[in-house]
């Protein structure tokens, strides 16, 4: 649904961070989801601000990140 920018470091991003978080930094939000699972108390779902994005808003977030990249 999101066309990846070929010259960006897309390996730094997690889909869950693009679609489900409200943090301004996609890389910081993605880093939280890449940590090993250590139980529900330390889950990134509890440690980050959540917001379910529409397709258009997720695309806009990705495009803004790729423009800085």
N, C-alpha and C positions, 0 to 999 in steps of 0.2 A: 504494500500500500504506500510505502514511502520509497521513492527512488533515491538510492544512495549516491552521494557525490563520490566519484571515482578517486579523487585525489585526497580525500579526507582519511583520517585515522579512525575508520569505523569500528575497529576492534575495541576501542575504548568505551563504546556505548552499549548499553543493554536495552532491549526493547521495552522491558518493564519500566525503566526510567523515563523513556520517551513518552510512553502512553499513560503512565499512572502516577507520576510525581509532579510536584509543583515547585521544585527547587530551581532556582535560576541557572545553576550550573548542571548541565547534563552529565558531565564527566564525574562530578562529585556524587550525583545521585546514582550513576551507574556503578561507581566503586563500592557503594554500600551493598549492592546486590551481588557483587562478585566475591564477597567474603564467604568463607565456609559457614555452613549452617551450624549454629551453636545453641539451638533451642528457640522456643517462641519468645522468650523475654528479650533476646538480642536480635530478633528478626528485623530486617530492614523495613518491613511493612509497618512496624511500630516506631521506627526511628526517623522516618522522613515524612514530610508533608505530602499528603495524598490528594490527587485530583485526577479524575478520569477525563482524558482529553478526547475530543472528536478527531476524526481523520484530518480535517483541515488544521486544527490547532496543533496536532502532533507534527504534521508536515511543516508548519510554520516554525515550531521549536527546532526541528532538525535543520531546516534551512538557515535559521539564525546561527546555530552552532557551526554549520558548514561554512558560512560566510566568514566567520572569525578564524576558522581553521585555515 
